[in-house]
Amino acid sequence: MKDAFNKAVKRTNITKDVSVHTLSHSFATHLLEDGATLLQIKELLGHANIQSTTIYLHLANTTSGVKSPLDHSPKKARTSDASHARLSIIHYSFC
């Protein structure tokens, strides 16, 4: 497969360094961005260990569309109040 991939890359005149591994990264990142779970991606890539799959988390834009529960608070807080509350929650969750 590696040889066939490299021949295809040469035929297309792609100038960037690409490999079968690059293709695998792109595949996994797009799956993650489209909502697949890490366990599903692990299975599709044939990884034996979930930790091999977690490297794709930093590559994907998975936070788009995710809102904080504080953004849905029934009480209309001023922006500065909501921001302060978020920072307080983050601070206490890591302490």
All heavy atoms as an XYZ file, in Angstrom:
735
protein
N       0.822     -1.179      0.000
C       0.000      0.000      0.000
C       0.876      1.257      0.000
O       0.547      2.236     -0.666
C      -0.930     -0.010      1.206
C      -1.823      1.192      1.241
S      -3.090      0.965      2.472
C      -3.689      2.604      2.557
N       1.966      1.195      0.747
C       2.852      2.356      0.836
C       3.420      2.708     -0.535
O       3.457      3.883     -0.915
C       3.969      2.059      1.833
C       4.879      3.218      2.110
C       5.907      2.837      3.166
C       6.848      3.973      3.410
N       7.856      3.643      4.426
N       3.831      1.717     -1.288
C       4.381      1.975     -2.624
C       3.338      2.564     -3.561
O       3.614      3.508     -4.304
C       4.956      0.690     -3.230
C       6.243      0.239     -2.570
O       6.931      1.099     -1.961
O       6.555     -0.964     -2.638
N       2.141      2.007     -3.519
C       1.060      2.519     -4.372
C       0.735      3.966     -4.000
O       0.506      4.810     -4.877
C      -0.178      1.643     -4.226
N       0.720      4.266     -2.704
C       0.443      5.625     -2.243
C       1.527      6.580     -2.742
O       1.225      7.655     -3.279
C       0.363      5.661     -0.714
C       0.073      7.029     -0.158
C      -1.219      7.526     -0.147
C       1.091      7.826      0.335
C      -1.492      8.794      0.362
C       0.833      9.091      0.842
C      -0.466      9.579      0.851
N       2.782      6.194     -2.594
C       3.891      7.062     -3.026
C       3.869      7.303     -4.542
O       4.137      8.416     -4.997
C       5.225      6.467     -2.592
C       5.431      6.560     -1.095
O       4.870      7.416     -0.423
N       6.229      5.658     -0.550
N       3.516      6.295     -5.315
C       3.403      6.461     -6.765
C       2.264      7.426     -7.108
O       2.401      8.269     -7.998
C       3.176      5.112     -7.448
C       4.411      4.243     -7.480
C       4.121      2.900     -8.106
C       5.331      1.994     -8.017
N       5.057      0.639     -8.535
N       1.155      7.308     -6.407
C       0.012      8.195     -6.648
C       0.377      9.639     -6.310
O       0.003     10.568     -7.031
C      -1.186      7.738     -5.829
N       1.116      9.831     -5.245
C       1.553     11.181     -4.851
C       2.443     11.772     -5.945
O       2.279     12.939     -6.319
C       2.286     11.159     -3.487
C       2.964     12.491     -3.204
C       1.315     10.823     -2.365
N       3.359     10.993     -6.473
C       4.246     11.481     -7.542
C       3.461     11.849     -8.799
O       3.748     12.848     -9.448
C       5.310     10.430     -7.868
C       6.384     10.345     -6.827
C       7.418      9.304     -7.189
C       8.429      9.179     -6.066
N       9.419      8.141     -6.317
N       2.435     11.060     -9.117
C       1.633     11.346    -10.312
C       0.838     12.637    -10.169
O       0.536     13.295    -11.154
C       0.679     10.177    -10.606
C       1.335      8.994    -11.264
C       0.310      8.027    -11.842
N      -0.728      7.636    -10.896
C      -0.687      6.537    -10.127
N       0.345      5.721    -10.196
N      -1.667      6.269     -9.302
N       0.475     13.003     -8.973
C      -0.336     14.207     -8.758
C       0.503     15.462     -8.567
O      -0.032     16.548     -8.431
C      -1.247     14.035     -7.531
O      -0.444     13.806     -6.379
C      -2.228     12.904     -7.722
N       1.805     15.306     -8.534
C       2.728     16.442     -8.343
C       2.492     17.190     -7.032
O       2.649     18.406     -6.967
C       2.652     17.414     -9.523
C       3.090     16.762    -10.815
O       4.059     16.009    -10.834
N       2.360     17.025    -11.883
N       2.110     16.474     -5.995
C       1.984     17.083     -4.661
C       3.383     17.408     -4.167
O       4.275     16.564     -4.194
C       1.250     16.131     -3.688
C      -0.194     15.942     -4.140
C       1.324     16.648     -2.253
C      -0.969     14.915     -3.340
N       3.569     18.640     -3.731
C       4.909     19.070     -3.323
C       5.161     18.953     -1.825
O       6.296     19.013     -1.379
C       5.158     20.528     -3.755
O       4.153     21.360     -3.182
C       5.130     20.652     -5.268
N       4.116     18.799     -1.042
C       4.286     18.650      0.407
C       4.726     17.228      0.737
O       4.458     16.292     -0.009
C       2.978     18.948      1.140
C       2.564     20.390      1.079
C       1.324     20.607      1.914
C       0.933     22.061      1.905
N      -0.210     22.337      2.777
N       5.391     17.093      1.896
C       5.749     15.760      2.375
C       4.488     15.081      2.899
O       3.865     15.558      3.845
C       6.776     15.843      3.504
C       8.155     16.234      3.004
O       8.450     15.982      1.817
O       8.938     16.769      3.808
N       4.090     14.000      2.259
C       2.921     13.240      2.690
C       3.290     11.769      2.755
O       4.230     11.323      2.099
C       1.702     13.441      1.753
C       1.184     14.849      1.829
C       2.034     13.062      0.327
N       2.543     11.048      3.565
C       2.780      9.614      3.706
C       1.456      8.932      4.015
O       0.427      9.588      4.208
C       3.768      9.359      4.849
O       3.197      9.752      6.089
N       1.486      7.621      4.077
C       0.299      6.874      4.463
C      -0.097      7.293      5.879
O      -1.277      7.382      6.203
C       0.552      5.351      4.379
C      -0.618      4.556      4.913
C       0.864      4.957      2.948
N       0.887      7.593      6.706
C       0.621      8.048      8.075
C      -0.141      9.379      8.062
O      -1.056      9.583      8.854
C       1.946      8.180      8.831
C       1.787      8.363     10.294
N       1.336      7.370     11.126
C       2.007      9.436     11.081
C       1.287      7.821     12.358
N       1.685      9.071     12.367
N       0.214     10.288      7.143
C      -0.500     11.557      6.985
C      -1.959     11.293      6.635
O      -2.870     11.935      7.177
C       0.142     12.410      5.871
O       1.534     12.552      6.129
C      -0.500     13.768      5.764
N      -2.177     10.347      5.755
C      -3.529      9.975      5.346
C      -4.327      9.441      6.543
O      -5.484      9.800      6.749
C      -3.462      8.932      4.233
C      -4.735      8.585      3.514
C      -5.318      9.800      2.805
C      -4.467      7.470      2.513
N      -3.678      8.633      7.354
C      -4.313      8.081      8.543
C      -4.687      9.188      9.527
O      -5.784      9.183     10.095
C      -3.356      7.084      9.208
O      -3.885      6.598     10.402
N      -3.787     10.151      9.727
C      -4.063     11.289     10.609
C      -5.259     12.095     10.104
O      -6.141     12.461     10.878
C      -2.835     12.213     10.714
C      -1.893     11.830     11.784
N      -2.056     12.193     13.095
C      -0.754     11.112     11.737
C      -1.059     11.719     13.815
N      -0.256     11.064     13.013
N      -5.274     12.364      8.818
C      -6.383     13.132      8.241
C      -7.704     12.392      8.406
O      -8.717     12.985      8.782
C      -6.137     13.392      6.754
O      -5.017     14.203      6.590
N      -7.691     11.118      8.132
C      -8.881     10.281      8.255
C      -9.422     10.330      9.683
O     -10.606     10.605      9.918
C      -8.526      8.841      7.853
C      -9.652      7.856      7.980
C     -10.749      7.913      7.138
C      -9.581      6.853      8.932
C     -11.777      6.977      7.243
C     -10.603      5.924      9.044
C     -11.701      5.988      8.200
N      -8.553     10.100     10.664
C      -8.969     10.079     12.065
C      -9.446     11.450     12.532
O     -10.442     11.556     13.252
C      -7.818      9.597     12.939
N      -8.764     12.496     12.120
C      -9.142     13.850     12.531
C     -10.520     14.215     11.985
O     -11.361     14.757     12.706
C      -8.089     14.873     12.065
O      -6.828     14.509     12.642
C      -8.454     16.274     12.488
N     -10.784     13.894     10.733
C     -12.095     14.190     10.144
C     -13.199     13.365     10.809
O     -14.300     13.871     11.036
C     -12.086     13.967      8.632
C     -11.343     15.019      7.892
N     -11.778     16.327      7.825
C     -10.181     14.975      7.193
C     -10.920     17.036      7.116
N      -9.937     16.243      6.729
N     -12.909     12.113     11.134
C     -13.901     11.302     11.845
C     -14.243     11.928     13.192
O     -15.412     12.035     13.562
C     -13.371      9.884     12.080
C     -13.359      8.943     10.895
C     -12.612      7.658     11.251
C     -14.782      8.615     10.465
N     -13.222     12.358     13.909
C     -13.424     12.964     15.225
C     -14.229     14.255     15.107
O     -15.162     14.495     15.877
C     -12.072     13.222     15.887
C     -12.071     13.613     17.350
C     -12.748     12.550     18.201
C     -10.639     13.830     17.822
N     -13.896     15.081     14.138
C     -14.621     16.335     13.930
C     -16.072     16.095     13.514
O     -16.947     16.915     13.769
C     -13.914     17.200     12.889
C     -12.618     17.791     13.407
C     -11.835     18.542     12.350
O     -12.123     18.378     11.137
O     -10.914     19.279     12.736
N     -16.324     14.959     12.887
C     -17.688     14.628     12.454
C     -18.483     13.891     13.526
O     -19.596     13.453     13.282
C     -17.655     13.803     11.167
C     -17.276     14.640      9.961
O     -17.383     15.877     10.045
O     -16.880     14.056      8.937
N     -17.896     13.732     14.715
C     -18.635     13.175     15.835
C     -18.359     11.730     16.192
O     -18.995     11.187     17.096
N     -17.431     11.088     15.522
C     -17.098      9.708     15.889
C     -16.417      9.706     17.254
O     -15.722     10.649     17.614
C     -16.176      9.084     14.839
N     -16.618      8.658     18.008
C     -15.978      8.546     19.315
C     -14.561      8.000     19.150
O     -14.225      7.409     18.114
C     -16.763      7.596     20.246
O     -16.686      6.267     19.720
C     -18.211      8.045     20.395
N     -13.755      8.189     20.174
C     -12.395      7.657     20.128
C     -12.395      6.137     20.000
O     -11.553      5.570     19.311
C     -11.609      8.068     21.374
C     -11.078      9.483     21.374
C     -10.390      9.794     22.695
C     -10.119      9.716     20.232
N     -13.352      5.482     20.646
C     -13.420      4.022     20.542
C     -13.745      3.573     19.118
O     -13.186      2.584     18.633
C     -14.460      3.463     21.524
C     -14.073      3.563     22.996
C     -15.227      3.100     23.880
C     -12.823      2.750     23.283
N     -14.615      4.313     18.434
C     -14.924      3.986     17.041
C     -13.695      4.188     16.157
O     -13.391      3.356     15.294
C     -16.079      4.854     16.537
C     -17.412      4.529     17.178
C     -18.478      5.559     16.858
O     -18.199      6.755     16.806
N     -19.709      5.105     16.672
N     -12.981      5.280     16.374
C     -11.789      5.570     15.573
C     -10.705      4.534     15.860
O     -10.032      4.047     14.944
C     -11.290      7.003     15.839
C     -12.356      8.007     15.376
C      -9.954      7.257     15.150
C     -12.105      9.431     15.818
N     -10.545      4.173     17.135
C      -9.578      3.134     17.524
C      -9.837      1.853     16.740
O      -8.924      1.235     16.196
C      -9.668      2.878     19.027
C      -8.832      1.720     19.529
C      -9.202      1.408     20.979
C      -8.604      0.140     21.455
N      -9.185     -1.072     20.907
N     -11.106      1.490     16.676
C     -11.498      0.275     15.973
C     -11.195      0.376     14.471
O     -10.643     -0.548     13.867
C     -12.996      0.052     16.205
C     -13.511     -1.300     15.839
C     -13.110     -2.368     16.848
O     -12.802     -2.048     18.007
O     -13.110     -3.531     16.441
N     -11.550      1.507     13.869
C     -11.337      1.688     12.420
C      -9.863      1.711     12.047
O      -9.476      1.230     10.977
C     -12.017      2.972     11.946
C     -13.539      2.931     11.893
C     -14.101      4.328     11.661
C     -14.008      1.980     10.796
N      -9.035      2.274     12.920
C      -7.601      2.355     12.621
C      -6.847      1.090     13.015
O      -5.682      0.930     12.669
C      -6.977      3.566     13.322
C      -7.459      4.936     12.840
C      -6.771      6.039     13.630
C      -7.198      5.116     11.353
N      -7.509      0.230     13.769
C      -6.862     -1.010     14.186
C      -5.867     -0.831     15.310
O      -4.952     -1.638     15.468
N      -6.041      0.218     16.105
C      -5.142      0.428     17.237
C      -5.445     -0.595     18.331
O      -6.603     -0.875     18.624
C      -5.311      1.831     17.818
C      -4.795      2.911     16.931
N      -5.125      4.235     17.118
C      -3.962      2.899     15.860
C      -4.525      4.971     16.204
N      -3.827      4.181     15.420
N      -4.400     -1.110     18.948
C      -4.572     -2.048     20.055
C      -4.883     -1.311     21.353
O      -5.587     -1.815     22.214
C      -3.316     -2.896     20.225
N      -4.367     -0.095     21.479
C      -4.487      0.666     22.708
C      -5.158      2.002     22.423
O      -4.801      2.689     21.469
C      -3.078      0.883     23.286
C      -3.080      1.466     24.669
O      -3.939      2.269     25.024
N      -2.098      1.066     25.454
N      -6.096      2.402     23.277
C      -6.817      3.669     23.097
C      -5.860      4.861     23.154
O      -6.116      5.895     22.535
C      -7.973      3.814     24.130
C      -8.886      4.985     23.765
C      -7.443      3.972     25.538
C      -9.701      4.801     22.540
N      -4.755      4.726     23.877
C      -3.811      5.843     23.967
C      -3.171      6.163     22.621
O      -2.792      7.299     22.375
C      -2.758      5.569     25.029
C      -3.356      5.628     26.421
C      -2.314      5.568     27.505
O      -1.215      5.086     27.289
N      -2.663      6.066     28.666
N      -3.091      5.187     21.756
C      -2.580      5.450     20.404
C      -3.542      6.338     19.631
O      -3.141      7.076     18.738
C      -2.411      4.140     19.631
O      -1.512      3.297     20.294
N      -4.811      6.271     19.973
C      -5.844      7.022     19.277
C      -6.008      8.431     19.850
O      -6.394      9.351     19.129
C      -7.189      6.267     19.360
O      -6.966      4.905     19.019
C      -8.211      6.850     18.406
N      -5.692      8.621     21.109
C      -5.914      9.917     21.757
C      -5.038     11.020     21.177
O      -5.332     12.191     21.389
C      -5.694      9.849     23.281
O      -4.365      9.429     23.545
C      -6.693      8.924     23.933
N      -4.010     10.685     20.419
C      -3.173     11.739     19.814
C      -3.963     12.614     18.849
O      -3.580     13.739     18.578
C      -1.936     11.159     19.094
C      -2.349     10.264     17.941
C      -1.037     10.428     20.059
C      -1.220      9.881     17.036
N      -5.099     12.110     18.363
C      -5.897     12.880     17.419
C      -6.727     13.957     18.093
O      -7.250     14.839     17.431
C      -6.792     11.954     16.593
C      -5.996     10.926     15.846
C      -5.982      9.603     16.244
C      -5.201     11.306     14.774
C      -5.212      8.671     15.578
C      -4.429     10.383     14.104
C      -4.436      9.063     14.513
O      -3.667      8.167     13.856
N      -6.849     13.905     19.411
C      -7.643     14.903     20.121
C      -7.099     16.307     19.947
O      -7.848     17.250     19.784
C      -7.722     14.563     21.611
C      -8.654     13.433     21.974
C      -8.550     13.129     23.462
C     -10.080     13.743     21.590
N      -5.789     16.473     19.981
C      -5.225     17.821     19.859
C      -5.259     18.327     18.428
O      -5.116     19.516     18.197
C      -3.800     17.863     20.417
C      -2.770     17.314     19.494
N      -2.567     15.960     19.358
C      -1.915     17.922     18.656
C      -1.607     15.769     18.468
N      -1.192     16.938     18.026
N      -5.479     17.447     17.485
C      -5.505     17.852     16.082
C      -6.876     18.322     15.617
O      -6.989     19.090     14.679
C      -5.080     16.681     15.186
C      -3.680     16.132     15.413
C      -3.475     14.882     14.566
C      -2.634     17.175     15.082
N      -7.904     17.850     16.285
C      -9.262     18.109     15.808
C      -9.868     19.349     16.435
O      -9.586     19.690     17.571
C     -10.147     16.904     16.115
N     -10.728     20.004     15.671
C     -11.476     21.155     16.164
C     -12.804     20.624     16.697
O     -13.827     20.707     16.045
C     -11.697     22.161     15.034
C     -12.467     23.364     15.495
O     -12.581     23.633     16.689
N     -13.021     24.101     14.558
N     -12.752     20.053     17.904
C     -13.939     19.408     18.444
C     -14.751     20.307     19.360
O     -15.812     19.919     19.812
C     -13.569     18.135     19.231
O     -12.637     18.498     20.254
C     -12.978     17.090     18.321
N     -14.281     21.505     19.647
C     -15.018     22.366     20.569
C     -15.995     23.285     19.855
O     -16.774     23.957     20.506
C     -14.057     23.232     21.404
O     -13.253     24.007     20.524
C     -13.188     22.370     22.297
N     -15.962     23.324     18.543
C     -16.882     24.213     17.849
C     -18.314     23.758     18.094
O     -18.643     22.595     17.988
C     -16.579     24.245     16.352
O     -16.737     22.962     15.804
N     -19.154     24.698     18.488
C     -20.541     24.388     18.746
C     -20.829     23.967     20.181
O     -21.973     23.855     20.566
N     -19.783     23.719     20.974
C     -19.984     23.331     22.361
C     -20.137     24.587     23.199
O     -19.358     25.521     23.076
C     -18.793     22.491     22.883
C     -18.955     22.189     24.364
C     -18.657     21.220     22.073
N     -21.163     24.610     24.028
C     -21.417     25.778     24.866
C     -21.313     25.382     26.325
O     -21.659     24.273     26.700
C     -22.788     26.353     24.579
C     -22.916     26.829     23.151
C     -23.991     27.865     23.024
C     -24.123     28.204     21.567
N     -23.901     29.522     21.233
N     -20.876     26.301     27.120
C     -20.800     26.104     28.554
C     -22.203     26.085     29.137
O     -23.070     26.832     28.680
C     -20.004     27.251     29.179
O     -20.182     27.271     30.577
N     -22.439     25.262     30.158
C     -23.746     25.300     30.826
C     -24.056     26.694     31.375
O     -25.210     27.075     31.491
C     -23.602     24.292     31.970
C     -22.490     23.407     31.564
C     -21.585     24.228     30.695
N     -23.032     27.467     31.669
C     -23.244     28.827     32.163
C     -23.841     29.733     31.089
O     -24.479     30.727     31.405
C     -21.932     29.413     32.682
C     -21.353     28.706     33.900
C     -19.968     29.256     34.213
C     -22.281     28.846     35.086
N     -23.630     29.387     29.820
C     -24.213     30.172     28.733
C     -25.728     29.970     28.645
O     -26.421     30.749     28.021
C     -23.570     29.808     27.394
C     -22.119     30.243     27.321
O     -21.743     31.181     28.053
O     -21.369     29.645     26.543
N     -26.226     28.906     29.258
C     -27.652     28.590     29.217
C     -28.332     28.857     30.556
O     -29.416     28.373     30.807
C     -27.859     27.118     28.834
C     -27.301     26.790     27.500
N     -27.826     27.275     26.327
C     -26.232     26.046     27.141
C     -27.115     26.830     25.312
N     -26.143     26.089     25.778
N     -27.663     29.604     31.398
C     -28.193     29.902     32.720
C     -29.504     30.660     32.592
O     -29.623     31.597     31.799
C     -27.178     30.742     33.499
O     -27.713     31.140     34.732
N     -30.535     30.289     33.394
C     -31.812     31.001     33.303
C     -31.700     32.461     33.730
O     -32.421     33.305     33.247
C     -32.729     30.224     34.246
C     -31.837     29.390     35.082
C     -30.563     29.216     34.335
N     -30.785     32.734     34.631
C     -30.567     34.107     35.078
C     -29.689     34.804     34.050
O     -28.619     34.320     33.708
C     -29.887     34.101     36.439
C     -29.536     35.473     36.956
C     -28.759     35.337     38.262
C     -28.027     36.624     38.530
N     -27.064     36.480     39.599
N     -30.133     35.911     33.531
C     -29.344     36.673     32.564
C     -28.259     37.425     33.322
O     -28.527     38.399     34.002
C     -30.213     37.668     31.789
C     -31.197     37.009     30.875
C     -30.491     36.569     29.631
C     -31.519     36.043     28.648
N     -30.945     35.611     27.442
N     -27.042     36.928     33.228
C     -25.924     37.579     33.909
C     -25.197     38.463     32.917
O     -25.198     38.219     31.717
C     -24.974     36.529     34.472
N     -24.595     39.480     33.457
C     -23.775     40.319     32.592
C     -22.582     39.494     32.123
O     -22.167     38.541     32.775
C     -23.267     41.539     33.366
C     -24.376     42.528     33.699
C     -23.821     43.661     34.486
N     -23.202     43.081     35.694
C     -22.485     43.750     36.557
N     -22.264     45.018     36.387
N     -21.966     43.167     37.608
N     -22.024     39.856     30.983
C     -20.908     39.107     30.415
C     -19.764     38.979     31.402
O     -19.192     37.919     31.560
C     -20.413     39.791     29.113
O     -21.510     39.912     28.236
C     -19.311     38.986     28.470
N     -19.430     40.050     32.091
C     -18.313     40.000     33.025
C     -18.616     39.039     34.174
O     -17.745     38.334     34.649
C     -17.985     41.394     33.562
O     -19.092     41.925     34.251
N     -19.892     38.977     34.625
C     -20.265     38.052     35.686
C     -20.131     36.607     35.215
O     -19.619     35.751     35.933
C     -21.708     38.287     36.143
C     -21.884     39.618     36.862
O     -20.858     40.187     37.298
O     -23.035     40.070     36.983
N     -20.590     36.308     33.995
C     -20.507     34.953     33.451
C     -19.050     34.550     33.259
O     -18.665     33.420     33.559
C     -21.266     34.853     32.135
N     -18.225     35.465     32.765
C     -16.809     35.166     32.563
C     -16.131     34.879     33.890
O     -15.333     33.955     34.015
C     -16.102     36.327     31.868
O     -16.634     36.526     30.592
N     -16.462     35.677     34.910
C     -15.885     35.470     36.232
C     -16.305     34.112     36.793
O     -15.493     33.390     37.362
C     -16.310     36.593     37.187
C     -15.776     36.423     38.567
N     -14.453     36.593     38.860
C     -16.395     36.060     39.717
C     -14.260     36.346     40.147
N     -15.434     36.021     40.689
N     -17.561     33.733     36.595
C     -18.056     32.441     37.078
C     -17.327     31.298     36.389
O     -16.945     30.318     37.027
C     -19.559     32.327     36.861
N     -17.117     31.397     35.068
C     -16.391     30.353     34.331
C     -14.980     30.205     34.862
O     -14.497     29.101     35.070
C     -16.346     30.680     32.840
C     -17.599     30.360     32.113
C     -17.394     30.500     30.604
N     -18.652     30.823     29.992
C     -18.998     32.009     29.523
N     -18.170     33.010     29.550
N     -20.177     32.203     28.998
N     -14.296     31.328     35.068
C     -12.929     31.281     35.584
C     -12.887     30.662     36.966
O     -11.984     29.903     37.288
C     -12.310     32.681     35.601
C     -11.992     33.275     34.237
C     -11.504     34.709     34.391
C     -10.944     32.456     33.515
N     -13.864     30.967     37.806
C     -13.916     30.392     39.150
C     -14.093     28.888     39.083
O     -13.436     28.142     39.801
C     -15.065     30.997     39.949
O     -14.842     32.370     40.150
N     -14.975     28.421     38.206
C     -15.200     26.987     38.062
C     -13.938     26.292     37.576
O     -13.534     25.261     38.077
C     -16.392     26.709     37.120
C     -17.685     27.129     37.797
C     -16.442     25.237     36.718
C     -18.879     27.130     36.878
N     -13.289     26.883     36.579
C     -12.054     26.298     36.051
C     -10.992     26.260     37.132
O     -10.311     25.273     37.339
C     -11.557     27.091     34.826
C     -12.525     26.885     33.657
C     -10.148     26.690     34.434
C     -12.312     27.830     32.503
N     -10.864     27.361     37.891
C      -9.855     27.424     38.946
C     -10.083     26.329     39.981
O      -9.170     25.608     40.340
C      -9.887     28.806     39.610
C      -9.011     28.892     40.820
N      -7.655     28.989     40.720
C      -9.316     28.860     42.139
C      -7.146     29.023     41.936
N      -8.143     28.966     42.821
N     -11.312     26.167     40.457
C     -11.583     25.194     41.511
C     -11.537     23.769     41.009
O     -11.231     22.858     41.765
C     -12.938     25.492     42.176
C     -12.864     26.718     43.034
C     -13.573     27.867     42.710
C     -12.041     26.756     44.152
C     -13.491     29.007     43.474
C     -11.942     27.912     44.924
C     -12.663     29.018     44.585
O     -12.572     30.147     45.346
N     -11.796     23.527     39.734
C     -11.751     22.160     39.232
C     -10.320     21.672     39.085
O     -10.078     20.477     39.048
C     -12.499     22.053     37.914
O     -11.865     22.793     36.914
N      -9.346     22.569     38.997
C      -7.953     22.168     38.863
C      -7.173     22.272     40.158
O      -6.002     21.969     40.201
C      -7.250     22.973     37.768
C      -7.711     22.589     36.398
C      -8.585     23.400     35.690
C      -7.304     21.414     35.826
C      -9.017     23.040     34.440
C      -7.736     21.056     34.568
C      -8.593     21.865     33.873
N      -7.794     22.763     41.209
C      -7.093     22.902     42.494
C      -7.256     21.668     43.349
O      -8.088     20.906     43.253
C      -7.620     24.121     43.251
S      -7.154     25.647     42.447
